[in-house]
C-alpha cells in the first residue's frame, strides 16, 4: 500500500482557468487522476481494523488526503463538482474513527479537510 501511495498517485495541477472548461483534456485527465486517488483512499481505509490504525491513517489521511486530494479539492471551483468530490472522500472514512470524539472535534489529520468543508 505504501508503495502505491508513494509511487502511483499523480494528480497534475493546472490553472483554475483551464479547469473551468470541463470539456478540456486537462480537466478530464485531472478528474480521472483524482478519482483514481479516491479509489486508492477507499481501498487503503478498508484495511482499518486489519492493519494498525496508525499506519492506515498515515497512508490514507496524511499522505493521500492531505498531500494529493486536498490540494486538488482546494483548486476545484466551488460548486456541485467540489461537493460531490468531498462527499465521496467523506464516505471513505471508517465511522469508528469518530466514535467518542467530542462534538465539533475531529482527528488532527482531518483539520485541513474540515477547514475546506467549512469554506
PDB file as gemmi writes it, atoms N, CA and C in Angstrom:
CRYST1    1.000    1.000    1.000  90.00  90.00  90.00 P 1                      
ATOM      1  N   UNK A   1       0.826  -1.191   0.000  1.00  0.00           N  
ATOM      2  CA  UNK A   1       0.000   0.000   0.000  1.00  0.00           C  
ATOM      3  C   UNK A   1       0.870   1.255   0.000  1.00  0.00           C  
ATOM      4  N   UNK A   2       1.908   1.218   0.810  1.00  0.00           N  
ATOM      5  CA  UNK A   2       2.793   2.376   0.902  1.00  0.00           C  
ATOM      6  C   UNK A   2       3.414   2.689  -0.459  1.00  0.00           C  
ATOM      7  N   UNK A   3       3.850   1.654  -1.160  1.00  0.00           N  
ATOM      8  CA  UNK A   3       4.463   1.842  -2.468  1.00  0.00           C  
ATOM      9  C   UNK A   3       3.464   2.442  -3.463  1.00  0.00           C  
ATOM     10  N   UNK A   4       2.230   1.977  -3.429  1.00  0.00           N  
ATOM     11  CA  UNK A   4       1.202   2.529  -4.320  1.00  0.00           C  
ATOM     12  C   UNK A   4       0.952   4.001  -4.032  1.00  0.00           C  
ATOM     13  N   UNK A   5       0.845   4.341  -2.755  1.00  0.00           N  
ATOM     14  CA  UNK A   5       0.592   5.730  -2.390  1.00  0.00           C  
ATOM     15  C   UNK A   5       1.758   6.616  -2.807  1.00  0.00           C  
ATOM     16  N   UNK A   6       2.963   6.150  -2.600  1.00  0.00           N  
ATOM     17  CA  UNK A   6       4.139   6.969  -2.882  1.00  0.00           C  
ATOM     18  C   UNK A   6       4.500   7.032  -4.365  1.00  0.00           C  
ATOM     19  N   UNK A   7       4.228   5.963  -5.119  1.00  0.00           N  
ATOM     20  CA  UNK A   7       4.699   5.911  -6.495  1.00  0.00           C  
ATOM     21  C   UNK A   7       3.615   5.982  -7.569  1.00  0.00           C  
ATOM     22  N   UNK A   8       2.391   5.630  -7.228  1.00  0.00           N  
ATOM     23  CA  UNK A   8       1.354   5.538  -8.252  1.00  0.00           C  
ATOM     24  C   UNK A   8       0.411   6.731  -8.311  1.00  0.00           C  
ATOM     25  N   UNK A   9       0.396   7.540  -7.274  1.00  0.00           N  
ATOM     26  CA  UNK A   9      -0.542   8.662  -7.253  1.00  0.00           C  
ATOM     27  C   UNK A   9       0.088   9.872  -7.920  1.00  0.00           C  
ATOM     28  N   UNK A  10      -0.638  10.405  -8.887  1.00  0.00           N  
ATOM     29  CA  UNK A  10      -0.205  11.620  -9.562  1.00  0.00           C  
ATOM     30  C   UNK A  10      -1.449  12.395  -9.979  1.00  0.00           C  
ATOM     31  N   UNK A  11      -1.595  13.583  -9.414  1.00  0.00           N  
ATOM     32  CA  UNK A  11      -2.695  14.458  -9.802  1.00  0.00           C  
ATOM     33  C   UNK A  11      -2.062  15.779 -10.241  1.00  0.00           C  
ATOM     34  N   UNK A  12      -2.080  16.067 -11.534  1.00  0.00           N  
ATOM     35  CA  UNK A  12      -1.451  17.305 -12.003  1.00  0.00           C  
ATOM     36  C   UNK A  12      -2.240  18.531 -11.550  1.00  0.00           C  
ATOM     37  N   UNK A  13      -1.551  19.633 -11.428  1.00  0.00           N  
ATOM     38  CA  UNK A  13      -2.203  20.907 -11.112  1.00  0.00           C  
ATOM     39  C   UNK A  13      -2.160  21.789 -12.352  1.00  0.00           C  
ATOM     40  N   UNK A  14      -3.320  22.259 -12.717  1.00  0.00           N  
ATOM     41  CA  UNK A  14      -3.440  23.165 -13.843  1.00  0.00           C  
ATOM     42  C   UNK A  14      -4.049  24.472 -13.338  1.00  0.00           C  
ATOM     43  N   UNK A  15      -3.882  25.559 -14.062  1.00  0.00           N  
ATOM     44  CA  UNK A  15      -4.511  26.819 -13.651  1.00  0.00           C  
ATOM     45  C   UNK A  15      -6.032  26.666 -13.571  1.00  0.00           C  
ATOM     46  N   UNK A  16      -6.640  27.410 -12.656  1.00  0.00           N  
ATOM     47  CA  UNK A  16      -8.095  27.328 -12.498  1.00  0.00           C  
ATOM     48  C   UNK A  16      -8.819  27.667 -13.795  1.00  0.00           C  
ATOM     49  N   UNK A  17      -8.270  28.578 -14.555  1.00  0.00           N  
ATOM     50  CA  UNK A  17      -8.913  28.950 -15.820  1.00  0.00           C  
ATOM     51  C   UNK A  17      -9.004  27.750 -16.758  1.00  0.00           C  
ATOM     52  N   UNK A  18      -8.004  26.894 -16.735  1.00  0.00           N  
ATOM     53  CA  UNK A  18      -8.009  25.686 -17.566  1.00  0.00           C  
ATOM     54  C   UNK A  18      -9.043  24.692 -17.047  1.00  0.00           C  
ATOM     55  N   UNK A  19      -9.186  24.625 -15.730  1.00  0.00           N  
ATOM     56  CA  UNK A  19     -10.070  23.634 -15.120  1.00  0.00           C  
ATOM     57  C   UNK A  19     -11.543  24.019 -15.205  1.00  0.00           C  
ATOM     58  N   UNK A  20     -11.835  25.285 -15.461  1.00  0.00           N  
ATOM     59  CA  UNK A  20     -13.229  25.716 -15.557  1.00  0.00           C  
ATOM     60  C   UNK A  20     -13.917  25.118 -16.774  1.00  0.00           C  
ATOM     61  N   UNK A  21     -13.152  24.823 -17.811  1.00  0.00           N  
ATOM     62  CA  UNK A  21     -13.700  24.180 -19.007  1.00  0.00           C  
ATOM     63  C   UNK A  21     -13.665  22.665 -18.795  1.00  0.00           C  
ATOM     64  N   UNK A  22     -14.800  22.110 -18.369  1.00  0.00           N  
ATOM     65  CA  UNK A  22     -14.872  20.680 -18.039  1.00  0.00           C  
ATOM     66  C   UNK A  22     -14.646  19.780 -19.245  1.00  0.00           C  
ATOM     67  N   UNK A  23     -14.736  20.326 -20.447  1.00  0.00           N  
ATOM     68  CA  UNK A  23     -14.532  19.504 -21.645  1.00  0.00           C  
ATOM     69  C   UNK A  23     -13.066  19.474 -22.086  1.00  0.00           C  
ATOM     70  N   UNK A  24     -12.218  20.271 -21.425  1.00  0.00           N  
ATOM     71  CA  UNK A  24     -10.805  20.299 -21.821  1.00  0.00           C  
ATOM     72  C   UNK A  24     -10.120  18.987 -21.444  1.00  0.00           C  
ATOM     73  N   UNK A  25      -9.117  18.634 -22.207  1.00  0.00           N  
ATOM     74  CA  UNK A  25      -8.372  17.401 -21.936  1.00  0.00           C  
ATOM     75  C   UNK A  25      -7.679  17.458 -20.572  1.00  0.00           C  
ATOM     76  N   UNK A  26      -7.185  18.634 -20.207  1.00  0.00           N  
ATOM     77  CA  UNK A  26      -6.522  18.789 -18.896  1.00  0.00           C  
ATOM     78  C   UNK A  26      -7.498  18.510 -17.764  1.00  0.00           C  
ATOM     79  N   UNK A  27      -8.685  19.059 -17.863  1.00  0.00           N  
ATOM     80  CA  UNK A  27      -9.702  18.863 -16.834  1.00  0.00           C  
ATOM     81  C   UNK A  27     -10.099  17.392 -16.728  1.00  0.00           C  
ATOM     82  N   UNK A  28     -10.304  16.761 -17.854  1.00  0.00           N  
ATOM     83  CA  UNK A  28     -10.686  15.343 -17.855  1.00  0.00           C  
ATOM     84  C   UNK A  28      -9.581  14.466 -17.267  1.00  0.00           C  
ATOM     85  N   UNK A  29      -8.337  14.761 -17.639  1.00  0.00           N  
ATOM     86  CA  UNK A  29      -7.209  13.979 -17.127  1.00  0.00           C  
ATOM     87  C   UNK A  29      -7.077  14.163 -15.607  1.00  0.00           C  
ATOM     88  N   UNK A  30      -7.161  15.403 -15.151  1.00  0.00           N  
ATOM     89  CA  UNK A  30      -7.048  15.649 -13.715  1.00  0.00           C  
ATOM     90  C   UNK A  30      -8.177  14.969 -12.954  1.00  0.00           C  
ATOM     91  N   UNK A  31      -9.383  14.997 -13.492  1.00  0.00           N  
ATOM     92  CA  UNK A  31     -10.509  14.310 -12.842  1.00  0.00           C  
ATOM     93  C   UNK A  31     -10.271  12.804 -12.747  1.00  0.00           C  
ATOM     94  N   UNK A  32      -9.789  12.205 -13.836  1.00  0.00           N  
ATOM     95  CA  UNK A  32      -9.512  10.761 -13.804  1.00  0.00           C  
ATOM     96  C   UNK A  32      -8.474  10.429 -12.743  1.00  0.00           C  
ATOM     97  N   UNK A  33      -7.437  11.238 -12.643  1.00  0.00           N  
ATOM     98  CA  UNK A  33      -6.382  11.006 -11.645  1.00  0.00           C  
ATOM     99  C   UNK A  33      -6.925  11.209 -10.229  1.00  0.00           C  
ATOM    100  N   UNK A  34      -7.801  12.205 -10.046  1.00  0.00           N  
ATOM    101  CA  UNK A  34      -8.398  12.444  -8.740  1.00  0.00           C  
ATOM    102  C   UNK A  34      -9.223  11.236  -8.308  1.00  0.00           C  
ATOM    103  N   UNK A  35     -10.092  10.766  -9.198  1.00  0.00           N  
ATOM    104  CA  UNK A  35     -10.967   9.646  -8.840  1.00  0.00           C  
ATOM    105  C   UNK A  35     -10.171   8.363  -8.633  1.00  0.00           C  
ATOM    106  N   UNK A  36      -9.080   8.207  -9.327  1.00  0.00           N  
ATOM    107  CA  UNK A  36      -8.199   7.061  -9.088  1.00  0.00           C  
ATOM    108  C   UNK A  36      -7.608   7.133  -7.676  1.00  0.00           C  
ATOM    109  N   UNK A  37      -7.219   8.327  -7.255  1.00  0.00           N  
ATOM    110  CA  UNK A  37      -6.670   8.502  -5.902  1.00  0.00           C  
ATOM    111  C   UNK A  37      -7.747   8.287  -4.839  1.00  0.00           C  
ATOM    112  N   UNK A  38      -8.982   8.684  -5.120  1.00  0.00           N  
ATOM    113  CA  UNK A  38     -10.082   8.448  -4.173  1.00  0.00           C  
ATOM    114  C   UNK A  38     -10.330   6.947  -4.035  1.00  0.00           C  
ATOM    115  N   UNK A  39     -10.261   6.243  -5.136  1.00  0.00           N  
ATOM    116  CA  UNK A  39     -10.435   4.789  -5.087  1.00  0.00           C  
ATOM    117  C   UNK A  39      -9.327   4.143  -4.250  1.00  0.00           C  
ATOM    118  N   UNK A  40      -8.103   4.612  -4.420  1.00  0.00           N  
ATOM    119  CA  UNK A  40      -6.998   4.108  -3.610  1.00  0.00           C  
ATOM    120  C   UNK A  40      -7.219   4.447  -2.140  1.00  0.00           C  
ATOM    121  N   UNK A  41      -7.691   5.658  -1.846  1.00  0.00           N  
ATOM    122  CA  UNK A  41      -8.004   6.042  -0.468  1.00  0.00           C  
ATOM    123  C   UNK A  41      -9.026   5.087   0.121  1.00  0.00           C  
ATOM    124  N   UNK A  42     -10.071   4.813  -0.616  1.00  0.00           N  
ATOM    125  CA  UNK A  42     -11.105   3.890  -0.157  1.00  0.00           C  
ATOM    126  C   UNK A  42     -10.525   2.512   0.141  1.00  0.00           C  
ATOM    127  N   UNK A  43      -9.686   2.022  -0.761  1.00  0.00           N  
ATOM    128  CA  UNK A  43      -9.081   0.700  -0.571  1.00  0.00           C  
ATOM    129  C   UNK A  43      -8.130   0.670   0.621  1.00  0.00           C  
ATOM    130  N   UNK A  44      -7.356   1.728   0.809  1.00  0.00           N  
ATOM    131  CA  UNK A  44      -6.436   1.795   1.958  1.00  0.00           C  
ATOM    132  C   UNK A  44      -7.231   1.804   3.257  1.00  0.00           C  
ATOM    133  N   UNK A  45      -8.295   2.602   3.307  1.00  0.00           N  
ATOM    134  CA  UNK A  45      -9.061   2.719   4.549  1.00  0.00           C  
ATOM    135  C   UNK A  45      -9.879   1.471   4.855  1.00  0.00           C  
ATOM    136  N   UNK A  46     -10.111   0.634   3.856  1.00  0.00           N  
ATOM    137  CA  UNK A  46     -10.784  -0.645   4.114  1.00  0.00           C  
ATOM    138  C   UNK A  46      -9.938  -1.578   4.980  1.00  0.00           C  
ATOM    139  N   UNK A  47      -8.634  -1.321   5.049  1.00  0.00           N  
ATOM    140  CA  UNK A  47      -7.731  -2.133   5.859  1.00  0.00           C  
ATOM    141  C   UNK A  47      -7.796  -1.758   7.338  1.00  0.00           C  
ATOM    142  N   UNK A  48      -8.576  -0.731   7.676  1.00  0.00           N  
ATOM    143  CA  UNK A  48      -8.727  -0.340   9.071  1.00  0.00           C  
ATOM    144  C   UNK A  48      -9.289  -1.517   9.871  1.00  0.00           C  
ATOM    145  N   UNK A  49      -8.659  -1.807  10.978  1.00  0.00           N  
ATOM    146  CA  UNK A  49      -9.061  -2.947  11.804  1.00  0.00           C  
ATOM    147  C   UNK A  49      -8.264  -4.203  11.487  1.00  0.00           C  
ATOM    148  N   UNK A  50      -7.582  -4.213  10.359  1.00  0.00           N  
ATOM    149  CA  UNK A  50      -6.737  -5.345   9.973  1.00  0.00           C  
ATOM    150  C   UNK A  50      -5.271  -4.953  10.127  1.00  0.00           C  
ATOM    151  N   UNK A  51      -4.937  -3.795   9.561  1.00  0.00           N  
ATOM    152  CA  UNK A  51      -3.594  -3.218   9.679  1.00  0.00           C  
ATOM    153  C   UNK A  51      -3.669  -2.184  10.802  1.00  0.00           C  
ATOM    154  N   UNK A  52      -2.541  -1.924  11.453  1.00  0.00           N  
ATOM    155  CA  UNK A  52      -2.515  -0.956  12.540  1.00  0.00           C  
ATOM    156  C   UNK A  52      -3.183   0.347  12.133  1.00  0.00           C  
ATOM    157  N   UNK A  53      -4.015   0.886  13.036  1.00  0.00           N  
ATOM    158  CA  UNK A  53      -4.749   2.103  12.743  1.00  0.00           C  
ATOM    159  C   UNK A  53      -3.821   3.270  12.402  1.00  0.00           C  
ATOM    160  N   UNK A  54      -2.698   3.392  13.095  1.00  0.00           N  
ATOM    161  CA  UNK A  54      -1.749   4.475  12.816  1.00  0.00           C  
ATOM    162  C   UNK A  54      -1.233   4.403  11.382  1.00  0.00           C  
ATOM    163  N   UNK A  55      -0.954   3.197  10.913  1.00  0.00           N  
ATOM    164  CA  UNK A  55      -0.451   3.008   9.557  1.00  0.00           C  
ATOM    165  C   UNK A  55      -1.508   3.380   8.537  1.00  0.00           C  
ATOM    166  N   UNK A  56      -2.733   2.933   8.766  1.00  0.00           N  
ATOM    167  CA  UNK A  56      -3.835   3.222   7.839  1.00  0.00           C  
ATOM    168  C   UNK A  56      -4.105   4.726   7.796  1.00  0.00           C  
ATOM    169  N   UNK A  57      -4.120   5.369   8.965  1.00  0.00           N  
ATOM    170  CA  UNK A  57      -4.371   6.809   8.999  1.00  0.00           C  
ATOM    171  C   UNK A  57      -3.230   7.592   8.354  1.00  0.00           C  
ATOM    172  N   UNK A  58      -2.005   7.144   8.564  1.00  0.00           N  
ATOM    173  CA  UNK A  58      -0.875   7.833   7.945  1.00  0.00           C  
ATOM    174  C   UNK A  58      -0.950   7.749   6.425  1.00  0.00           C  
ATOM    175  N   UNK A  59      -1.160   6.552   5.906  1.00  0.00           N  
ATOM    176  CA  UNK A  59      -1.236   6.393   4.448  1.00  0.00           C  
ATOM    177  C   UNK A  59      -2.463   7.081   3.864  1.00  0.00           C  
ATOM    178  N   UNK A  60      -3.609   6.858   4.493  1.00  0.00           N  
ATOM    179  CA  UNK A  60      -4.857   7.380   3.945  1.00  0.00           C  
ATOM    180  C   UNK A  60      -5.048   8.868   4.136  1.00  0.00           C  
ATOM    181  N   UNK A  61      -4.803   9.328   5.358  1.00  0.00           N  
ATOM    182  CA  UNK A  61      -5.087  10.727   5.661  1.00  0.00           C  
ATOM    183  C   UNK A  61      -3.889  11.635   5.442  1.00  0.00           C  
ATOM    184  N   UNK A  62      -2.770  11.312   6.077  1.00  0.00           N  
ATOM    185  CA  UNK A  62      -1.604  12.200   5.979  1.00  0.00           C  
ATOM    186  C   UNK A  62      -1.037  12.243   4.565  1.00  0.00           C  
ATOM    187  N   UNK A  63      -0.966  11.096   3.931  1.00  0.00           N  
ATOM    188  CA  UNK A  63      -0.330  11.060   2.611  1.00  0.00           C  
ATOM    189  C   UNK A  63      -1.338  11.287   1.478  1.00  0.00           C  
ATOM    190  N   UNK A  64      -2.353  10.456   1.375  1.00  0.00           N  
ATOM    191  CA  UNK A  64      -3.283  10.586   0.246  1.00  0.00           C  
ATOM    192  C   UNK A  64      -4.176  11.821   0.351  1.00  0.00           C  
ATOM    193  N   UNK A  65      -4.884  11.944   1.444  1.00  0.00           N  
ATOM    194  CA  UNK A  65      -5.825  13.053   1.561  1.00  0.00           C  
ATOM    195  C   UNK A  65      -5.112  14.397   1.618  1.00  0.00           C  
ATOM    196  N   UNK A  66      -4.209  14.556   2.565  1.00  0.00           N  
ATOM    197  CA  UNK A  66      -3.592  15.866   2.771  1.00  0.00           C  
ATOM    198  C   UNK A  66      -2.552  16.226   1.720  1.00  0.00           C  
ATOM    199  N   UNK A  67      -1.903  15.265   1.141  1.00  0.00           N  
ATOM    200  CA  UNK A  67      -0.853  15.556   0.166  1.00  0.00           C  
ATOM    201  C   UNK A  67      -1.400  15.707  -1.252  1.00  0.00           C  
ATOM    202  N   UNK A  68      -2.354  14.886  -1.624  1.00  0.00           N  
ATOM    203  CA  UNK A  68      -2.827  14.884  -3.005  1.00  0.00           C  
ATOM    204  C   UNK A  68      -4.265  15.377  -3.169  1.00  0.00           C  
ATOM    205  N   UNK A  69      -5.183  14.748  -2.480  1.00  0.00           N  
ATOM    206  CA  UNK A  69      -6.592  15.035  -2.716  1.00  0.00           C  
ATOM    207  C   UNK A  69      -6.993  16.445  -2.284  1.00  0.00           C  
ATOM    208  N   UNK A  70      -6.524  16.867  -1.120  1.00  0.00           N  
ATOM    209  CA  UNK A  70      -6.912  18.187  -0.625  1.00  0.00           C  
ATOM    210  C   UNK A  70      -6.395  19.303  -1.527  1.00  0.00           C  
ATOM    211  N   UNK A  71      -5.227  19.122  -2.068  1.00  0.00           N  
ATOM    212  CA  UNK A  71      -4.677  20.112  -2.987  1.00  0.00           C  
ATOM    213  C   UNK A  71      -5.580  20.259  -4.213  1.00  0.00           C  
ATOM    214  N   UNK A  72      -6.059  19.134  -4.712  1.00  0.00           N  
ATOM    215  CA  UNK A  72      -6.977  19.169  -5.854  1.00  0.00           C  
ATOM    216  C   UNK A  72      -8.303  19.802  -5.455  1.00  0.00           C  
ATOM    217  N   UNK A  73      -8.819  19.441  -4.291  1.00  0.00           N  
ATOM    218  CA  UNK A  73     -10.101  19.986  -3.851  1.00  0.00           C  
ATOM    219  C   UNK A  73     -10.065  21.502  -3.679  1.00  0.00           C  
ATOM    220  N   UNK A  74      -8.970  22.018  -3.159  1.00  0.00           N  
ATOM    221  CA  UNK A  74      -8.875  23.469  -2.970  1.00  0.00           C  
ATOM    222  C   UNK A  74      -8.739  24.203  -4.299  1.00  0.00           C  
ATOM    223  N   UNK A  75      -8.294  23.503  -5.342  1.00  0.00           N  
ATOM    224  CA  UNK A  75      -8.176  24.123  -6.663  1.00  0.00           C  
ATOM    225  C   UNK A  75      -9.382  23.857  -7.560  1.00  0.00           C  
ATOM    226  N   UNK A  76     -10.340  23.073  -7.069  1.00  0.00           N  
ATOM    227  CA  UNK A  76     -11.563  22.815  -7.819  1.00  0.00           C  
ATOM    228  C   UNK A  76     -12.539  23.953  -7.537  1.00  0.00           C  
ATOM    229  N   UNK A  77     -13.111  24.557  -8.574  1.00  0.00           N  
ATOM    230  CA  UNK A  77     -14.074  25.637  -8.338  1.00  0.00           C  
ATOM    231  C   UNK A  77     -15.227  25.163  -7.447  1.00  0.00           C  
ATOM    232  N   UNK A  78     -15.688  26.056  -6.577  1.00  0.00           N  
ATOM    233  CA  UNK A  78     -16.795  25.706  -5.697  1.00  0.00           C  
ATOM    234  C   UNK A  78     -18.032  25.422  -6.532  1.00  0.00           C  
ATOM    235  N   UNK A  79     -18.786  24.435  -6.088  1.00  0.00           N  
ATOM    236  CA  UNK A  79     -20.000  24.073  -6.806  1.00  0.00           C  
ATOM    237  C   UNK A  79     -20.291  22.599  -6.662  1.00  0.00           C  
ATOM    238  N   UNK A  80     -21.167  22.083  -7.484  1.00  0.00           N  
ATOM    239  CA  UNK A  80     -21.595  20.682  -7.381  1.00  0.00           C  
ATOM    240  C   UNK A  80     -20.451  19.671  -7.523  1.00  0.00           C  
ATOM    241  N   UNK A  81     -19.490  19.950  -8.387  1.00  0.00           N  
ATOM    242  CA  UNK A  81     -18.369  19.017  -8.566  1.00  0.00           C  
ATOM    243  C   UNK A  81     -17.553  18.891  -7.286  1.00  0.00           C  
ATOM    244  N   UNK A  82     -17.276  20.018  -6.654  1.00  0.00           N  
ATOM    245  CA  UNK A  82     -16.496  20.019  -5.421  1.00  0.00           C  
ATOM    246  C   UNK A  82     -17.266  19.309  -4.311  1.00  0.00           C  
ATOM    247  N   UNK A  83     -18.566  19.536  -4.237  1.00  0.00           N  
ATOM    248  CA  UNK A  83     -19.396  18.884  -3.219  1.00  0.00           C  
ATOM    249  C   UNK A  83     -19.399  17.376  -3.431  1.00  0.00           C  
ATOM    250  N   UNK A  84     -19.525  16.946  -4.671  1.00  0.00           N  
ATOM    251  CA  UNK A  84     -19.513  15.509  -4.964  1.00  0.00           C  
ATOM    252  C   UNK A  84     -18.178  14.888  -4.573  1.00  0.00           C  
ATOM    253  N   UNK A  85     -17.083  15.558  -4.916  1.00  0.00           N  
ATOM    254  CA  UNK A  85     -15.758  15.041  -4.577  1.00  0.00           C  
ATOM    255  C   UNK A  85     -15.592  14.920  -3.058  1.00  0.00           C  
ATOM    256  N   UNK A  86     -15.985  15.958  -2.344  1.00  0.00           N  
ATOM    257  CA  UNK A  86     -15.864  15.930  -0.876  1.00  0.00           C  
ATOM    258  C   UNK A  86     -16.732  14.832  -0.269  1.00  0.00           C  
ATOM    259  N   UNK A  87     -17.924  14.661  -0.794  1.00  0.00           N  
ATOM    260  CA  UNK A  87     -18.826  13.618  -0.290  1.00  0.00           C  
ATOM    261  C   UNK A  87     -18.232  12.227  -0.463  1.00  0.00           C  
ATOM    262  N   UNK A  88     -17.628  11.990  -1.615  1.00  0.00           N  
ATOM    263  CA  UNK A  88     -17.019  10.683  -1.884  1.00  0.00           C  
ATOM    264  C   UNK A  88     -15.822  10.437  -0.967  1.00  0.00           C  
ATOM    265  N   UNK A  89     -15.059  11.492  -0.679  1.00  0.00           N  
ATOM    266  CA  UNK A  89     -13.924  11.354   0.234  1.00  0.00           C  
ATOM    267  C   UNK A  89     -14.435  11.030   1.629  1.00  0.00           C  
ATOM    268  N   UNK A  90     -15.453  11.751   2.098  1.00  0.00           N  
ATOM    269  CA  UNK A  90     -16.011  11.523   3.438  1.00  0.00           C  
ATOM    270  C   UNK A  90     -16.558  10.099   3.555  1.00  0.00           C  
ATOM    271  N   UNK A  91     -17.155   9.598   2.499  1.00  0.00           N  
ATOM    272  CA  UNK A  91     -17.738   8.251   2.521  1.00  0.00           C  
ATOM    273  C   UNK A  91     -16.677   7.167   2.743  1.00  0.00           C  
ATOM    274  N   UNK A  92     -15.433   7.477   2.494  1.00  0.00           N  
ATOM    275  CA  UNK A  92     -14.349   6.502   2.672  1.00  0.00           C  
ATOM    276  C   UNK A  92     -13.957   6.310   4.138  1.00  0.00           C  
ATOM    277  N   UNK A  93     -14.224   7.305   4.982  1.00  0.00           N  
ATOM    278  CA  UNK A  93     -13.751   7.260   6.361  1.00  0.00           C  
ATOM    279  C   UNK A  93     -14.519   6.233   7.186  1.00  0.00           C  
ATOM    280  N   UNK A  94     -13.795   5.396   7.936  1.00  0.00           N  
ATOM    281  CA  UNK A  94     -14.473   4.453   8.837  1.00  0.00           C  
ATOM    282  C   UNK A  94     -15.200   5.202   9.952  1.00  0.00           C  
ATOM    283  N   UNK A  95     -16.447   4.851  10.191  1.00  0.00           N  
ATOM    284  CA  UNK A  95     -17.245   5.537  11.205  1.00  0.00           C  
ATOM    285  C   UNK A  95     -16.652   5.426  12.601  1.00  0.00           C  
ATOM    286  N   UNK A  96     -15.997   4.325  12.890  1.00  0.00           N  
ATOM    287  CA  UNK A  96     -15.496   4.113  14.248  1.00  0.00           C  
ATOM    288  C   UNK A  96     -14.408   5.112  14.633  1.00  0.00           C  
ATOM    289  N   UNK A  97     -13.773   5.750  13.657  1.00  0.00           N  
ATOM    290  CA  UNK A  97     -12.771   6.768  13.961  1.00  0.00           C  
ATOM    291  C   UNK A  97     -13.384   7.975  14.666  1.00  0.00           C  
ATOM    292  N   UNK A  98     -14.679   8.161  14.503  1.00  0.00           N  
ATOM    293  CA  UNK A  98     -15.340   9.351  15.022  1.00  0.00           C  
ATOM    294  C   UNK A  98     -16.152   9.076  16.283  1.00  0.00           C  
ATOM    295  N   UNK A  99     -16.206   7.829  16.681  1.00  0.00           N  
ATOM    296  CA  UNK A  99     -16.923   7.494  17.900  1.00  0.00           C  
ATOM    297  C   UNK A  99     -16.098   7.950  19.105  1.00  0.00           C  
ATOM    298  N   UNK A 100     -16.751   8.569  20.037  1.00  0.00           N  
ATOM    299  CA  UNK A 100     -16.061   9.025  21.233  1.00  0.00           C  
ATOM    300  C   UNK A 100     -15.434  10.398  21.108  1.00  0.00           C  
ATOM    301  N   UNK A 101     -15.501  11.006  19.935  1.00  0.00           N  
ATOM    302  CA  UNK A 101     -14.984  12.368  19.783  1.00  0.00           C  
ATOM    303  C   UNK A 101     -16.009  13.361  20.312  1.00  0.00           C  
ATOM    304  N   UNK A 102     -15.524  14.432  20.894  1.00  0.00           N  
ATOM    305  CA  UNK A 102     -16.425  15.482  21.358  1.00  0.00           C  
ATOM    306  C   UNK A 102     -17.086  16.153  20.165  1.00  0.00           C  
ATOM    307  N   UNK A 103     -18.267  16.683  20.395  1.00  0.00           N  
ATOM    308  CA  UNK A 103     -18.976  17.393  19.338  1.00  0.00           C  
ATOM    309  C   UNK A 103     -18.139  18.565  18.845  1.00  0.00           C  
ATOM    310  N   UNK A 104     -18.030  18.695  17.550  1.00  0.00           N  
ATOM    311  CA  UNK A 104     -17.259  19.790  16.966  1.00  0.00           C  
ATOM    312  C   UNK A 104     -15.770  19.507  16.848  1.00  0.00           C  
ATOM    313  N   UNK A 105     -15.336  18.317  17.233  1.00  0.00           N  
ATOM    314  CA  UNK A 105     -13.909  17.982  17.110  1.00  0.00           C  
ATOM    315  C   UNK A 105     -13.730  16.897  16.057  1.00  0.00           C  
ATOM    316  N   UNK A 106     -12.496  16.726  15.644  1.00  0.00           N  
ATOM    317  CA  UNK A 106     -12.194  15.722  14.626  1.00  0.00           C  
ATOM    318  C   UNK A 106     -10.778  15.207  14.836  1.00  0.00           C  
ATOM    319  N   UNK A 107     -10.362  14.299  14.002  1.00  0.00           N  
ATOM    320  CA  UNK A 107      -8.992  13.796  14.043  1.00  0.00           C  
ATOM    321  C   UNK A 107      -8.041  14.899  13.599  1.00  0.00           C  
ATOM    322  N   UNK A 108      -6.863  14.986  14.189  1.00  0.00           N  
ATOM    323  CA  UNK A 108      -5.903  16.029  13.792  1.00  0.00           C  
ATOM    324  C   UNK A 108      -5.585  16.006  12.297  1.00  0.00           C  
ATOM    325  N   UNK A 109      -5.527  14.820  11.703  1.00  0.00           N  
ATOM    326  CA  UNK A 109      -5.197  14.702  10.281  1.00  0.00           C  
ATOM    327  C   UNK A 109      -6.300  15.247   9.375  1.00  0.00           C  
ATOM    328  N   UNK A 110      -7.490  15.463   9.938  1.00  0.00           N  
ATOM    329  CA  UNK A 110      -8.623  15.927   9.136  1.00  0.00           C  
ATOM    330  C   UNK A 110      -8.898  17.424   9.298  1.00  0.00           C  
ATOM    331  N   UNK A 111      -8.076  18.119  10.067  1.00  0.00           N  
ATOM    332  CA  UNK A 111      -8.341  19.544  10.318  1.00  0.00           C  
ATOM    333  C   UNK A 111      -8.378  20.365   9.033  1.00  0.00           C  
ATOM    334  N   UNK A 112      -7.403  20.164   8.149  1.00  0.00           N  
ATOM    335  CA  UNK A 112      -7.369  20.942   6.897  1.00  0.00           C  
ATOM    336  C   UNK A 112      -8.558  20.612   6.001  1.00  0.00           C  
ATOM    337  N   UNK A 113      -8.933  19.350   5.960  1.00  0.00           N  
ATOM    338  CA  UNK A 113     -10.085  18.944   5.173  1.00  0.00           C  
ATOM    339  C   UNK A 113     -11.354  19.579   5.741  1.00  0.00           C  
ATOM    340  N   UNK A 114     -11.483  19.589   7.053  1.00  0.00           N  
ATOM    341  CA  UNK A 114     -12.638  20.215   7.700  1.00  0.00           C  
ATOM    342  C   UNK A 114     -12.691  21.708   7.394  1.00  0.00           C  
ATOM    343  N   UNK A 115     -11.544  22.362   7.391  1.00  0.00           N  
ATOM    344  CA  UNK A 115     -11.481  23.786   7.034  1.00  0.00           C  
ATOM    345  C   UNK A 115     -11.982  24.003   5.612  1.00  0.00           C  
ATOM    346  N   UNK A 116     -11.590  23.107   4.715  1.00  0.00           N  
ATOM    347  CA  UNK A 116     -12.052  23.208   3.324  1.00  0.00           C  
ATOM    348  C   UNK A 116     -13.571  23.045   3.271  1.00  0.00           C  
ATOM    349  N   UNK A 117     -14.104  22.091   4.021  1.00  0.00           N  
ATOM    350  CA  UNK A 117     -15.554  21.867   4.018  1.00  0.00           C  
ATOM    351  C   UNK A 117     -16.296  23.086   4.559  1.00  0.00           C  
ATOM    352  N   UNK A 118     -15.745  23.717   5.582  1.00  0.00           N  
ATOM    353  CA  UNK A 118     -16.389  24.906   6.149  1.00  0.00           C  
ATOM    354  C   UNK A 118     -16.407  26.071   5.169  1.00  0.00           C  
ATOM    355  N   UNK A 119     -15.368  26.176   4.352  1.00  0.00           N  
ATOM    356  CA  UNK A 119     -15.326  27.261   3.375  1.00  0.00           C  
ATOM    357  C   UNK A 119     -16.360  27.027   2.297  1.00  0.00           C  
TER     358      UNK A 119                                                      
END                                                                             
